[in-house]
């Protein structure tokens, strides 16, 4: 009987990562880790699985529909984390006495959401979170904003992005001013889609789904349509809410952003007050961020977040306000023109030219590795042209060729794979060559 083969296939929204793509992703992660730690943020980790009660109802009705939820072998109701913020709130509440406040943390790992897939959006994807816990100071919000700016600039190598900033307190003030504060969550969830679907669709949802009158809808649209420079938007907000004390704190927070970003020398083209930014998740209470690439707006937000002052109180009586943001690594890597020509982490390949010199090949490889030069040894007995073809396909920087002639004359032949140039180097000068 013939063996029945299992078809190798993947679930929709899940991907394999080949070495060339994974090497680029690891480089991006390394840049982020260096940036986060330069700001004094420490790494943490949390489990993939949480008790469902930890995650359910924290991100809103739409997020709850996307949960990967099941009963484990012990009949426990468990869910795979859909973001890293809610597990962080649980983590901080559980380890409050060990951490010390304020606590600055970063976490880079996979999360899972059963949502519709398209370019840059998957059901399994990496998030890169950075948060400050245990302080309600707007200064912390500004630091998160400056970290967004620094991290994205380090990743893409330019200022071709804009951080859109708003404040939920200002949006909540509008809801109160219009007398629709009981519908705040529903209104903001629809408004947050203004960049993702047509204006007519937003109007239709506000009318039929949320139940706003035509006049209320127009007031909401007039508000999110307020444009201009950051200073002009602040002036318009102060005029609009001149007699409305509830909006004052949110406006003052935005004013401080403008003042401190200017003091840091962050270009104004890289941050913009945008009154349509609401963030769809229910737990945000103050500042909210969304970051877009100027040359790839169709990717949507590549880094988003905000202040969440009440999330941890679900798990502890301690008051643990927080603010943070998350970079969508998969979405960003899909949008950037990354170099996928290299599929090896090694810089040097030592060819296997003569089986009589295996011990010497291993010795040289070990010397290079101890000198922090990533080195691969070709171990198969194949012809030279096939070994060189392998080197070219993998993307090595240098190939080391050592046959009987080289060993007899204490030489190494080096091939620069970028231009094909050959160079003879004294065997005992090999490390000096690479150190240059």
Secondary structure as UniProt FT lines:
FT   TURN            12..13
FT   HELIX           19..38
FT   TURN            39..40
FT   STRAND          42..43
FT   STRAND          49..51
FT   HELIX           52..55
FT   TURN            56..57
FT   HELIX           61..64
FT   TURN            65..66
FT   STRAND          69..71
FT   TURN            73..74
FT   STRAND          77..80
FT   HELIX           85..94
FT   HELIX           96..99
FT   STRAND          103..112
FT   TURN            119..120
FT   STRAND          124..133
FT   HELIX           138..156
FT   STRAND          161..167
FT   HELIX           168..177
FT   TURN            178..179
FT   HELIX           181..183
FT   HELIX           184..191
FT   TURN            192..196
FT   HELIX           199..204
FT   HELIX           205..209
FT   HELIX           214..224
FT   HELIX           230..240
FT   TURN            241..243
FT   HELIX           245..247
FT   HELIX           248..264
FT   HELIX           268..270
FT   STRAND          271..273
FT   TURN            275..276
FT   TURN            282..283
FT   STRAND          287..293
FT   TURN            294..295
FT   HELIX           297..299
FT   STRAND          303..308
FT   HELIX           312..314
FT   STRAND          322..328
FT   HELIX           329..335
FT   STRAND          348..350
FT   HELIX           355..357
FT   HELIX           358..370
FT   TURN            371..372
FT   STRAND          375..377
FT   HELIX           384..394
FT   STRAND          398..401
FT   HELIX           404..408
FT   TURN            409..410
FT   STRAND          411..416
FT   TURN            417..419
FT   STRAND          422..426
FT   HELIX           427..429
FT   HELIX           430..435
//
